[in-house]
Every structure is written in structure tokens, then in C-alpha cells.
Amino acid sequence: MITLPDDVPAARHSLLDATDDFDTERAESLSVVICAYTTRRWFDLCRSVQSVLSQEGPVPELILVIDHCDELYVRACNRYCMDERVTVLANADTRGLSGARNTGVRAAHGDVVAFVDDDARAEPGWTQALMHHYGNRGVAGVGGYADPSWPGDRPRWLPQEFDWVVGCSYVGQPTRVAPVRNPIGCNMSMRRSVLYAVGGFRSEVGRVGSVPVGGEETELCIRIRANEDSNQILFDPDMRVQHHVSPDRTTLRYFVRRCRHEGLSKAVVAELTTASDALSSECTYTLHVLPRAVLREAGSMRRDGLARAAVVLLGLVVTTAGYVQGRTTIRLRTRMT
């Protein structure tokens, strides 16, 4: 969780208390936080950094946070120590993506803080697309589209409704600018004042190393909406990144593992918030998007289509089982304490 630093006026801790002196509610400046944890993604990380620095217009403040990996920290410092546009920091918080992001937010000076994954590349026009929306004082956050960059051909068995498994946009998301519960974590932004107001990301949820867990964006955005009813989170498909998909994520084994961990993560989010908040988007997705996918693919009567229909059902079953397992485990622990 983020605590208010000494150099931030108390009025910034809450949108309700904000004054005209902090009327960068117009959001005129941007900080970009990229978190990294392994040297295996070094070249992806360098491309991600360069994609942000190459944006048109004023260069945003770029903060590179290294999550408890000394070798990567030294390498990043050596690479960017002479570049005044880049600040390299070690994660000073709990190990994991949530702690690393909080470290980046504490160091940020921009009115808006954007987050890009270390294996994602911002496309041209990315900064303009996201900053455009912050002229509206009710916009607390904006997320964008994540296009999968496959290591080869797209897996023929993988339905596009499940591209969230590889951290990318999927069928079921809006196709135009629209309010959403939460954005995809590899391509999102928030007002810095809002992040301080709600205390930042919670370490109870979120990825740690290569373990495919999530839920931190969902839980954060639920708190943002609860903090102020007028707060909106938008999705803009023109705010685009290319998200690299590593070969190990293109296997059915990874698919099953990721779905299970998604269910487990949703169970934790439901415990921290409420089940209705944690599963609001998932209910629509399950009741409307997935049935259409099964009918479409099964109706094709082609081998690939039948395989994708089966994978839709598999993903639903495994994710649900993970959620039930997570909820049961939490309840048992609660009873034992």
C-alpha cells in the first residue's frame, strides 16, 4: 500500500479534499512506470523503454523499477545512468508487481501515472490517446488495447475470447471508448492523486515473479470507484501497445495454469471487496460472451473450431474450479484463526 510521502501536500491524499492548487486534475504531465524482474526479458525491456521515449510530444518522466533482481538492477543502471529521461529504482516494497508499481508511483511527479509491462511496446500516439481523456475531471483512469505479438503463428486452438490468458485484449471488451471496471495491467494509467487517495496497489494480489496470478488491477479499480462515485475508468482502443507473448505461454499447459490462478486471484479479490464487485464483469463475460464463442466455433464443424469450443469450456471449468478452491481455502483459514 502507498503511504503519503512527506513532500506531497495532505490535500492530494483525497480527491474530495483537493483544492484548485492541485487542479492538475486537468492532468498536464505524465509519468510512465515500467516494472521488471528478470534478465531474461532484457531486450524486451529495452524495446519497451524506447517505445515510451520515442512518443511524439513532450517526453514523459520514465521510471524503471527493478523488482528484487540485483543483476538486472546493475545492468539497467549501466544502460540508462546517462539518460536524464530515465530513473532506475530498486523495488523498496514487498516483492512482486504490486510493490514495484507502488515504488514507481511514490517516485512519480506526473499528474497521471501510466503503467507499461516490460515486454510491451507502446505504439505511436499512445501518450496522446491516454492524456486526451484526463481533461474530464471525472476520469480517474484510462486503459488501452493490448495486441498480442506472437513468437510465431497464433495457436489455432486458442479462442480470442481467452487472449486475456496471455495478457492481451480479448473478444468481449468494448470496441470503442467506454467505461470499464478495470483495464488490462500491461497498458493502463491512473491519476496520481487517485492512487494516493486509495493507497495504491495491495500486495495480497498481483504477480510475483513468473507465477501467473493477477487481480491487482481489479481490486484497485473497485476501491477507486468506492472512494468517489463519480470516478470513471475508461477503455480506449486507440491507446495501443504490442504485448510480446513468450513461447511458454502458447501451450495448453500454461493456459490451464493461468486459468486456475485467475480463479484463485478472483477469490482473493472477492474476499478483499465483495463477490458482486469482484465478479461483475466476469458474469457478463460468462453468460454472454462465452456461449456465443462456443456456438460459433462448434457450429463451424471444423476441427480447429471444435478444438476452440472445447478450450472455451475447459477455461471456464478450470477458472471456476480455481475460484471455488480459493474461496474454500480462505474460509477454512478464517475459521481456524
Secondary structure in CASP SS format (residue, H / E / C, confidence):
PFRMAT SS
TARGET T0000
AUTHOR 0000-0000-0000
METHOD secondary structure of the structure
MODEL  1
M C 1.00
I C 1.00
T C 1.00
L C 1.00
P C 1.00
D C 1.00
D C 1.00
V C 1.00
P C 1.00
A H 1.00
A H 1.00
R H 1.00
H H 1.00
S C 1.00
L C 1.00
L C 1.00
D C 1.00
A C 1.00
T C 1.00
D H 1.00
D H 1.00
F H 1.00
D C 1.00
T H 1.00
E H 1.00
R H 1.00
A C 1.00
E C 1.00
S C 1.00
L E 1.00
S E 1.00
V E 1.00
V E 1.00
I E 1.00
C E 1.00
A E 1.00
Y C 1.00
T C 1.00
T H 1.00
R H 1.00
R H 1.00
W H 1.00
F H 1.00
D H 1.00
L H 1.00
C H 1.00
R H 1.00
S H 1.00
V H 1.00
Q H 1.00
S H 1.00
V H 1.00
L H 1.00
S C 1.00
Q C 1.00
E C 1.00
G C 1.00
P C 1.00
V C 1.00
P C 1.00
E E 1.00
L E 1.00
I E 1.00
L E 1.00
V E 1.00
I E 1.00
D C 1.00
H C 1.00
C C 1.00
D H 1.00
E H 1.00
L H 1.00
Y H 1.00
V H 1.00
R H 1.00
A H 1.00
C H 1.00
N H 1.00
R H 1.00
Y H 1.00
C C 1.00
M C 1.00
D C 1.00
E C 1.00
R C 1.00
V E 1.00
T E 1.00
V E 1.00
L E 1.00
A E 1.00
N C 1.00
A C 1.00
D C 1.00
T C 1.00
R C 1.00
G C 1.00
L H 1.00
S H 1.00
G H 1.00
A H 1.00
R H 1.00
N H 1.00
T H 1.00
G H 1.00
V H 1.00
R H 1.00
A H 1.00
A C 1.00
H C 1.00
G C 1.00
D C 1.00
V E 1.00
V E 1.00
A E 1.00
F E 1.00
V E 1.00
D E 1.00
D C 1.00
D C 1.00
A E 1.00
R E 1.00
A E 1.00
E C 1.00
P C 1.00
G C 1.00
W H 1.00
T H 1.00
Q H 1.00
A H 1.00
L H 1.00
M H 1.00
H H 1.00
H H 1.00
Y H 1.00
G H 1.00
N C 1.00
R C 1.00
G C 1.00
V E 1.00
A E 1.00
G E 1.00
V E 1.00
G E 1.00
G E 1.00
Y E 1.00
A E 1.00
D E 1.00
P E 1.00
S E 1.00
W C 1.00
P C 1.00
G C 1.00
D C 1.00
R C 1.00
P C 1.00
R C 1.00
W C 1.00
L C 1.00
P C 1.00
Q H 1.00
E H 1.00
F H 1.00
D H 1.00
W H 1.00
V H 1.00
V H 1.00
G C 1.00
C C 1.00
S C 1.00
Y C 1.00
V C 1.00
G C 1.00
Q C 1.00
P C 1.00
T C 1.00
R C 1.00
V C 1.00
A E 1.00
P E 1.00
V C 1.00
R C 1.00
N C 1.00
P C 1.00
I C 1.00
G C 1.00
C C 1.00
N E 1.00
M E 1.00
S E 1.00
M E 1.00
R E 1.00
R H 1.00
S H 1.00
V H 1.00
L H 1.00
Y H 1.00
A H 1.00
V H 1.00
G C 1.00
G C 1.00
F C 1.00
R C 1.00
S C 1.00
E C 1.00
V C 1.00
G C 1.00
R C 1.00
V E 1.00
G C 1.00
S C 1.00
V E 1.00
P C 1.00
V C 1.00
G C 1.00
G C 1.00
E H 1.00
E H 1.00
T H 1.00
E H 1.00
L H 1.00
C H 1.00
I H 1.00
R H 1.00
I H 1.00
R H 1.00
A H 1.00
N H 1.00
E C 1.00
D C 1.00
S C 1.00
N C 1.00
Q E 1.00
I E 1.00
L E 1.00
F E 1.00
D E 1.00
P E 1.00
D E 1.00
M E 1.00
R E 1.00
V E 1.00
Q E 1.00
H E 1.00
H E 1.00
V C 1.00
S C 1.00
P H 1.00
D H 1.00
R H 1.00
T H 1.00
T C 1.00
L H 1.00
R H 1.00
Y H 1.00
F H 1.00
V H 1.00
R H 1.00
R H 1.00
C H 1.00
R H 1.00
H H 1.00
E H 1.00
G H 1.00
L H 1.00
S H 1.00
K H 1.00
A H 1.00
V H 1.00
V H 1.00
A H 1.00
E H 1.00
L H 1.00
T C 1.00
T C 1.00
A H 1.00
S H 1.00
D H 1.00
A H 1.00
L C 1.00
S H 1.00
S H 1.00
E H 1.00
C H 1.00
T H 1.00
Y H 1.00
T H 1.00
L H 1.00
H H 1.00
V H 1.00
L H 1.00
P H 1.00
R H 1.00
A H 1.00
V H 1.00
L H 1.00
R H 1.00
E H 1.00
A H 1.00
G H 1.00
S C 1.00
M C 1.00
R C 1.00
R H 1.00
D H 1.00
G H 1.00
L H 1.00
A H 1.00
R H 1.00
A H 1.00
A H 1.00
V H 1.00
V H 1.00
L H 1.00
L H 1.00
G H 1.00
L H 1.00
V H 1.00
V H 1.00
T H 1.00
T H 1.00
A H 1.00
G H 1.00
Y H 1.00
V H 1.00
Q H 1.00
G H 1.00
R H 1.00
T H 1.00
T H 1.00
I H 1.00
R H 1.00
L H 1.00
R H 1.00
T H 1.00
R H 1.00
M H 1.00
T C 1.00
END
